[in-house]
């Protein structure tokens, strides 16, 4: 296992205890902890350079603008975008997908057109499309998941038909950890003239990713799931797609000219960034990207792959435990959803919390996927670069305690 | 607060063998409650006649606390007058620390008047789980107010 143990000292929160126990944080798929460098970058920005961006002709404002735009360049570079104008700062993945749904979908979909999703999407990659389908009369169609928890490509050519305008899929499931078949699906989309939108909330933080090679049109991700602050994120789009996309929020900073009855927009990416942006957040996200780049995303991926292997092995040895996710480590990330006997996931989470172990319980904002798994809820442990095999051991010990409390042998 | 006090045997018994699950022949009121945060679901049918809750049927799925609380509640309210049900609901909520205080309880023995339900007082020490314990009661209130 790539030993990243020394990184733990960079995360102040990992020093705290919960209920008298060492904090074992296993909910990074929900949000990640922040390294000192990110916290300090935000602090430093507010202490030294705080001003509004893109307007004041004074030193502070110039510095703030530089800090904000430097962050954009770093984040763009991190995902392989050669043109930083193609990177729109957003509040997170949800905002990014909504921007595409309303800004692109509303103007390109007509009645009878098709939007294709998969059976393993997060609500944030379902509901915006339902809303836009309702506005336009477009229909939704799904690529289901198979018994290996992977998106089935069996009917790809019939589901992605000639009426398809948009295909939107997750790069990695936040429930099962399965990777989405982005290459195959985007090729099918291209062949019928449809665009591909990737929900990369779980993908960007955990493995090397290069939008220049992916062949997709839009890709949305969240800053807080990759060591950055909450309320930050990015929407990458191919230049021509962003240019044909309408802004969904109007206001200051996004215009070229404003008349009483008509206005014209600023060039991309600014036409999508109405109002004063989250400047400090962008600076923090830039610092997060610096941190991840320094560690190396290949290192992050191999660390998590090994930890996932260990986690699956150890959890599989717990009596009455069922894992919902692919067995193939090359086709999954560090998210492990499971059931434990008849102990409800919320009870598991409460019991684990008493041992300092933080896991998620519930439907993980993926109710259609939960229905196809045949369960109302799962418990979920998810890893990041700061997790260790000892964290897995603490989880397993706490699960044994849960079995005891519930009198399961 | 230990987990042993939260997961009392009587709670696990009601979780695994929930009472009053049989559908009613002639319900007079119905309500569905769910906690969107965690997905717990409770559906309640009641039959009320002459101001008395004569029968109740509970269904649903969710954590041990939500399902056990609803099961215990079903046992406790059957055969009670609506006024008694209202008092019991107030007392239960007071025990959980979420009541309006209209039905105070003995602070020394907060569950003394609640029978089996007293086993749920441990939930109060786990604030995120209070909503689970309360779901059945809130759903019952809704059913009775729709009557």
Interface residues (C-beta under 8 A of the other chain):
Chain A: X342 X343 X344 X345 X346 X347 X350 X351 X354 X361 X362 X363 X376 X377 X401 X405 X406 X407
Chain B: X3 X4 X6 X7 X12 X16 X37 X38 X39 X40 X41 X61 X62 X63 X64 X65 X126 X128 X129 X132
